[in-house]
Amino acid sequence: IVFGCFFLVWMVTRVYIYPAWVLASITNDAQAEFGGGYATQLARSLVVNTLFTARALSLSAHRFLVGYVFLGLLYILFTLHLIWTAMILRILKNTLWDNDCRDTRSPETSEAEQ
């Protein structure tokens, strides 16, 4: 029962809500904020900020890069969620259909080796 509740909460929060609401919202906001691809934004940043100071150019480019690095890390986290979901589904399959409740994380060791 506990594993079933965990599985249900995992699927709803990590596989549905996270990509549908969080990633979609952040991706759309990033595109609206930065307005285009990396080359377009960097060129615009160079032209506009050259009129000001080198410090302003540095801060603008830094803000742009940090935003996309953060977005990339969120997508890497989603990839990990999918990998972990596959592992959870494998455990569920082994438990329900194969009646195999062994711990498959590491190979079994004999008592003499311990």
MDTraj code that builds the backbone (N, CA, C; nanometers):
import mdtraj as md
import numpy as np

residues = "ILE VAL PHE GLY CYS PHE PHE LEU VAL TRP MET VAL THR ARG VAL TYR ILE TYR PRO ALA TRP VAL LEU ALA SER ILE THR ASN ASP ALA GLN ALA GLU PHE GLY GLY GLY TYR ALA THR GLN LEU ALA ARG SER LEU VAL VAL ASN THR LEU PHE THR ALA ARG ALA LEU SER LEU SER ALA HIS ARG PHE LEU VAL GLY TYR VAL PHE LEU GLY LEU LEU TYR ILE LEU PHE THR LEU HIS LEU ILE TRP THR ALA MET ILE LEU ARG ILE LEU LYS ASN THR LEU TRP ASP ASN ASP CYS ARG ASP THR ARG SER PRO GLU THR SER GLU ALA GLU GLN".split()
xyz = np.array([
    [0.0836, -0.1196, 0.0000],
    [0.0000, 0.0000, 0.0000],
    [0.0873, 0.1249, 0.0000],
    [0.1958, 0.1245, 0.0790],
    [0.2840, 0.2410, 0.0859],
    [0.3538, 0.2628, -0.0485],
    [0.4001, 0.1545, -0.1105],
    [0.4656, 0.1677, -0.2399],
    [0.3678, 0.2188, -0.3452],
    [0.2428, 0.1749, -0.3390],
    [0.1407, 0.2228, -0.4321],
    [0.1155, 0.3720, -0.4160],
    [0.1100, 0.4197, -0.2907],
    [0.0930, 0.5632, -0.2658],
    [0.2147, 0.6406, -0.3152],
    [0.3339, 0.5881, -0.2889],
    [0.4559, 0.6524, -0.3375],
    [0.4553, 0.6605, -0.4891],
    [0.4180, 0.5505, -0.5557],
    [0.4168, 0.5464, -0.7014],
    [0.3177, 0.6477, -0.7580],
    [0.1995, 0.6555, -0.6987],
    [0.0979, 0.7489, -0.7455],
    [0.1445, 0.8938, -0.7296],
    [0.1994, 0.9272, -0.6137],
    [0.2482, 1.0633, -0.5902],
    [0.3648, 1.0945, -0.6829],
    [0.4543, 0.9989, -0.7034],
    [0.5691, 1.0191, -0.7925],
    [0.5226, 1.0489, -0.9349],
    [0.4304, 0.9678, -0.9847],
    [0.3849, 0.9855, -1.1225],
    [0.3140, 1.1198, -1.1409],
    [0.2332, 1.1590, -1.0446],
    [0.1598, 1.2850, -1.0575],
    [0.2544, 1.4040, -1.0475],
    [0.3425, 1.4047, -0.9493],
    [0.4266, 1.5224, -0.9273],
    [0.5469, 1.5280, -1.0202],
    [0.6166, 1.4177, -1.0396],
    [0.7420, 1.4214, -1.1145],
    [0.7244, 1.4014, -1.2641],
    [0.6235, 1.3264, -1.3039],
    [0.6088, 1.2945, -1.4451],
    [0.4985, 1.3778, -1.5111],
    [0.4040, 1.4302, -1.4318],
    [0.2988, 1.5132, -1.4912],
    [0.3145, 1.6612, -1.4561],
    [0.3122, 1.6949, -1.3284],
    [0.3117, 1.8361, -1.2877],
    [0.4438, 1.9043, -1.3221],
    [0.5561, 1.8409, -1.2936],
    [0.6860, 1.9050, -1.3172],
    [0.7053, 1.9447, -1.4638],
    [0.6875, 1.8531, -1.5611],
    [0.7079, 1.8990, -1.6996],
    [0.5939, 1.9850, -1.7526],
    [0.4692, 1.9541, -1.7152],
    [0.3551, 2.0252, -1.7725],
    [0.3419, 2.1665, -1.7183],
    [0.3695, 2.1862, -1.5927],
    [0.3509, 2.3180, -1.5332],
    [0.4832, 2.3914, -1.5133],
    [0.5765, 2.3288, -1.4462],
    [0.7002, 2.3976, -1.4078],
    [0.7898, 2.4212, -1.5292],
    [0.8280, 2.3137, -1.5990],
    [0.9185, 2.3303, -1.7135],
    [0.8548, 2.4126, -1.8254],
    [0.7276, 2.3899, -1.8523],
    [0.6614, 2.4662, -1.9588],
    [0.6572, 2.6146, -1.9241],
    [0.6252, 2.6448, -1.8001],
    [0.6181, 2.7842, -1.7573],
    [0.7548, 2.8519, -1.7643],
    [0.8557, 2.7848, -1.7135],
    [0.9899, 2.8438, -1.7120],
    [1.0448, 2.8568, -1.8545],
    [1.0189, 2.7578, -1.9392],
    [1.0666, 2.7650, -2.0771],
    [1.0000, 2.8806, -2.1513],
    [0.8697, 2.8957, -2.1350],
    [0.7995, 3.0056, -2.2013],
    [0.8453, 3.1402, -2.1477],
    [0.8654, 3.1498, -2.0173],
    [0.9139, 3.2752, -1.9586],
    [1.0549, 3.3075, -2.0064],
    [1.1379, 3.2062, -2.0216],
    [1.2751, 3.2292, -2.0675],
    [1.2750, 3.2795, -2.2112],
    [1.1899, 3.2222, -2.2943],
    [1.1837, 3.2684, -2.4330],
    [1.1302, 3.4107, -2.4401],
    [1.0310, 3.4428, -2.3559],
    [0.9774, 3.5791, -2.3549],
    [1.0803, 3.6774, -2.3001],
    [1.1540, 3.6349, -2.1986],
    [1.2526, 3.7225, -2.1350],
    [1.3722, 3.7495, -2.2261],
    [1.4223, 3.6434, -2.2895],
    [1.5436, 3.6578, -2.3687],
    [1.5148, 3.6806, -2.5158],
    [1.3949, 3.6513, -2.5620],
    [1.3518, 3.6862, -2.6956],
    [1.4327, 3.6281, -2.8089],
    [1.4514, 3.5006, -2.8125],
    [1.5204, 3.4414, -2.9266],
    [1.6318, 3.3495, -2.8841],
    [1.7117, 3.3122, -2.9821],
    [1.8204, 3.2196, -2.9568],
    [1.9395, 3.2875, -2.8931],
    [2.0384, 3.2081, -2.8646],
    [2.1576, 3.2568, -2.7963],
    [2.2311, 3.3613, -2.8798],
    [2.2496, 3.3342, -3.0084],
    [2.3251, 3.4272, -3.0939],
    [2.2516, 3.5600, -3.1073],
    [2.1207, 3.5546, -3.1230],
    [2.0419, 3.6776, -3.1348],
    [2.0537, 3.7610, -3.0092],
    [2.0362, 3.6966, -2.8944],
    [2.0425, 3.7695, -2.7677],
    [2.1823, 3.8255, -2.7431],
    [2.2841, 3.7475, -2.7717],
    [2.4198, 3.7942, -2.7471],
    [2.4540, 3.9121, -2.8389],
    [2.4119, 3.9050, -2.9651],
    [2.4378, 4.0153, -3.0575],
    [2.3643, 4.1408, -3.0116],
    [2.2379, 4.1251, -2.9719],
    [2.1612, 4.2387, -2.9229],
    [2.2261, 4.2960, -2.7979],
    [2.2723, 4.2087, -2.7109],
    [2.3370, 4.2530, -2.5879],
    [2.4650, 4.3302, -2.6188],
    [2.5415, 4.2813, -2.7160],
    [2.6662, 4.3493, -2.7514],
    [2.6407, 4.4881, -2.8098],
    [2.5427, 4.4982, -2.8990],
    [2.5150, 4.6264, -2.9639],
    [2.4604, 4.7270, -2.8639],
    [2.3632, 4.6870, -2.7851],
    [2.3000, 4.7798, -2.6912],
    [2.3951, 4.8195, -2.5802],
    [2.4631, 4.7219, -2.5246],
    [2.5449, 4.7511, -2.4066],
    [2.6791, 4.8143, -2.4404],
    [2.7203, 4.8094, -2.5670],
    [2.8462, 4.8754, -2.6009],
    [2.8307, 5.0260, -2.5861],
    [2.7099, 5.0725, -2.5992],
    [2.6852, 5.2154, -2.5823],
    [2.7025, 5.2568, -2.4366],
    [2.6882, 5.1620, -2.3458],
    [2.7016, 5.1928, -2.2032],
    [2.8424, 5.1564, -2.1573],
    [2.8522, 5.0719, -2.0605],
    [2.9841, 5.0362, -2.0083],
    [3.0123, 4.8879, -2.0293],
    [3.1362, 4.8518, -2.0153],
    [3.1731, 4.7100, -2.0256],
    [3.1109, 4.6313, -1.9110],
    [3.0920, 4.6961, -1.7988],
    [3.0297, 4.6286, -1.6837],
    [2.8854, 4.5914, -1.7145],
    [2.8125, 4.6795, -1.7783],
    [2.6740, 4.6494, -1.8143],
    [2.6680, 4.5334, -1.9135],
    [2.7612, 4.5300, -2.0066],
    [2.7677, 4.4198, -2.1024],
    [2.7931, 4.2885, -2.0309],
    [2.8854, 4.2921, -1.9389],
    [2.9197, 4.1715, -1.8644],
    [2.8012, 4.1222, -1.7829],
    [2.7304, 4.2119, -1.7164],
    [2.6167, 4.1719, -1.6342],
    [2.5024, 4.1178, -1.7200],
    [2.4770, 4.1785, -1.8339],
    [2.3693, 4.1331, -1.9209],
    [2.3997, 3.9953, -1.9792],
    [2.5205, 3.9768, -2.0284],
    [2.5585, 3.8467, -2.0837],
    [2.5597, 3.7405, -1.9744],
    [2.6049, 3.7783, -1.8557],
    [2.6084, 3.6849, -1.7437],
    [2.4667, 3.6428, -1.7052],
    [2.3749, 3.7373, -1.6991],
    [2.2359, 3.7074, -1.6636],
    [2.1748, 3.6141, -1.7676],
    [2.2026, 3.6400, -1.8934],
    [2.1512, 3.5564, -2.0016],
    [2.2032, 3.4139, -1.9908],
    [2.3336, 3.3987, -1.9717],
    [2.3935, 3.2655, -1.9640],
    [2.3468, 3.1894, -1.8411],
    [2.3368, 3.2571, -1.7291],
    [2.2919, 3.1914, -1.6063],
    [2.1492, 3.1405, -1.6228],
    [2.0653, 3.2187, -1.6903],
    [1.9277, 3.1760, -1.7138],
    [1.9203, 3.0472, -1.7934],
    [1.9986, 3.0364, -1.8981],
    [1.9953, 2.9150, -1.9794],
    [2.0670, 2.7980, -1.9122],
    [2.1668, 2.8240, -1.8333],
    [2.2311, 2.7157, -1.7575],
    [2.1314, 2.6591, -1.6562],
    [2.0592, 2.7472, -1.5882],
    [1.9576, 2.7032, -1.4929],
    [1.8495, 2.6218, -1.5625],
    [1.8044, 2.6674, -1.6781],
    [1.7031, 2.5943, -1.7544],
    [1.7563, 2.4570, -1.7974],
    [1.8818, 2.4516, -1.8392],
    [1.9418, 2.3237, -1.8755],
    [1.9488, 2.2271, -1.7585],
    [1.9809, 2.2784, -1.6409],
    [1.9860, 2.1927, -1.5221],
    [1.8472, 2.1392, -1.4861],
    [1.7434, 2.2202, -1.5063],
    [1.6074, 2.1726, -1.4805],
    [1.5685, 2.0606, -1.5777],
    [1.6134, 2.0707, -1.7023],
    [1.5854, 1.9629, -1.7975],
    [1.6668, 1.8379, -1.7651],
    [1.7863, 1.8538, -1.7152],
    [1.8644, 1.7372, -1.6703],
    [1.7938, 1.6693, -1.5530],
    [1.7381, 1.7492, -1.4622],
    [1.6619, 1.6930, -1.3502],
    [1.5417, 1.6152, -1.4020],
    [1.4736, 1.6659, -1.5038],
    [1.3603, 1.5935, -1.5605],
    [1.4053, 1.4623, -1.6240],
    [1.5217, 1.4607, -1.6870],
    [1.5760, 1.3370, -1.7437],
    [1.6015, 1.2349, -1.6330],
    [1.6547, 1.2818, -1.5218],
    [1.6746, 1.1908, -1.4074],
    [1.5417, 1.1379, -1.3554],
    [1.4386, 1.2232, -1.3532],
    [1.3057, 1.1768, -1.3109],
    [1.2569, 1.0644, -1.4016],
    [1.2801, 1.0761, -1.5318],
    [1.2373, 0.9708, -1.6239],
    [1.3156, 0.8419, -1.6025],
    [1.4450, 0.8532, -1.5767],
    [1.5265, 0.7337, -1.5488],
    [1.4788, 0.6662, -1.4211],
    [1.4533, 0.7457, -1.3168],
    [1.4061, 0.6887, -1.1905],
    [1.2664, 0.6294, -1.2067],
    [1.1837, 0.6893, -1.2918],
    [1.0507, 0.6341, -1.3165],
    [1.0624, 0.4976, -1.3825],
    [1.1547, 0.4823, -1.4757],
    [1.1762, 0.3520, -1.5392],
    [1.2196, 0.2478, -1.4350],
    [1.3042, 0.2878, -1.3415],
    [1.3469, 0.1951, -1.2360],
    [1.2301, 0.1565, -1.1459],
    [1.1467, 0.2537, -1.1117],
    [1.0307, 0.2256, -1.0268],
    [0.9343, 0.1326, -1.0991],
    [0.9124, 0.1552, -1.2288],
    [0.8241, 0.0673, -1.3055],
    [0.8803, -0.0745, -1.3136],
    [1.0134, -0.0867, -1.3250],
    [1.0747, -0.2195, -1.3273],
    [1.0533, -0.2915, -1.1939],
    [1.0681, -0.2191, -1.0840],
    [1.0438, -0.2792, -0.9519],
    [0.8982, -0.3210, -0.9385],
    [0.8073, -0.2351, -0.9857],
    [0.6644, -0.2664, -0.9796],
    [0.6319, -0.3908, -1.0616],
    [0.6894, -0.4005, -1.1810],
    [0.6678, -0.5181, -1.2664],
    [0.7219, -0.6442, -1.2002],
    [0.8443, -0.6364, -1.1466],
    [0.9032, -0.7536, -1.0825],
    [0.8223, -0.7975, -0.9616],
    [0.7687, -0.7025, -0.8890],
    [0.6946, -0.7363, -0.7676],
    [0.5569, -0.7936, -0.8004],
    [0.4852, -0.7317, -0.8921],
    [0.3477, -0.7736, -0.9191],
    [0.3379, -0.8968, -1.0087],
    [0.4157, -0.9012, -1.1171],
    [0.3974, -1.0088, -1.2136],
    [0.4972, -1.1223, -1.1956],
    [0.6166, -1.0945, -1.1519],
    [0.7166, -1.1995, -1.1377],
    [0.7301, -1.2494, -0.9943],
    [0.6616, -1.1852, -0.8991],
    [0.6712, -1.2183, -0.7564],
    [0.8161, -1.2233, -0.7097],
    [0.8955, -1.1315, -0.7586],
    [1.0375, -1.1252, -0.7247],
    [1.0610, -0.9980, -0.6436],
    [1.0802, -1.0126, -0.5131],
    [1.0952, -0.8968, -0.4243],
    [1.2397, -0.8763, -0.3806],
    [1.3354, -0.9322, -0.4561],
    [1.4755, -0.9145, -0.4188],
    [1.5211, -0.7716, -0.4427],
    [1.6259, -0.7328, -0.3721],
    [1.6894, -0.6027, -0.3919],
    [1.7854, -0.6158, -0.5087],
    [1.7575, -0.5450, -0.6183],
    [1.8379, -0.5610, -0.7397],
    [1.9412, -0.4500, -0.7570],
    [1.9646, -0.3708, -0.6531],
    [2.0585, -0.2586, -0.6664],
    [2.2030, -0.3035, -0.6730],
    [2.2391, -0.4060, -0.6007],
    [2.3784, -0.4511, -0.6008],
    [2.3805, -0.6034, -0.6059],
    [2.4915, -0.6602, -0.6537],
    [2.5000, -0.8064, -0.6603],
    [2.5044, -0.8672, -0.5207],
    [2.4542, -0.9876, -0.5125],
    [2.4535, -1.0557, -0.3837],
    [2.5956, -1.0992, -0.3471],
    [2.6279, -1.0882, -0.2210],
    [2.7583, -1.1330, -0.1728],
    [2.7371, -1.2461, -0.0745],
    [2.8318, -1.3362, -0.0714],
    [2.8199, -1.4477, 0.0224],
    [2.8613, -1.4027, 0.1615],
    [2.8236, -1.4793, 0.2597],
    [2.8560, -1.4448, 0.3980],
    [3.0064, -1.4522, 0.4234],
    [3.0791, -1.5341, 0.3478],
    [3.2241, -1.5468, 0.3667],
    [3.2968, -1.4222, 0.3235],
    [3.2447, -1.3503, 0.2255],
    [3.3083, -1.2292, 0.1776],
    [3.2900, -1.1127, 0.2747],
    [3.1857, -1.1166, 0.3545],
    [3.1601, -1.0076, 0.4491],
    [3.2471, -1.0224, 0.5671],
])
top = md.Topology()
chain = top.add_chain()
for i, resn in enumerate(residues, 1):
    res = top.add_residue(resn, chain, resSeq=i)
    for name in ("N", "CA", "C"):
        top.add_atom(name, md.element.get_by_symbol(name[0]), res)
traj = md.Trajectory(xyz[None], top)
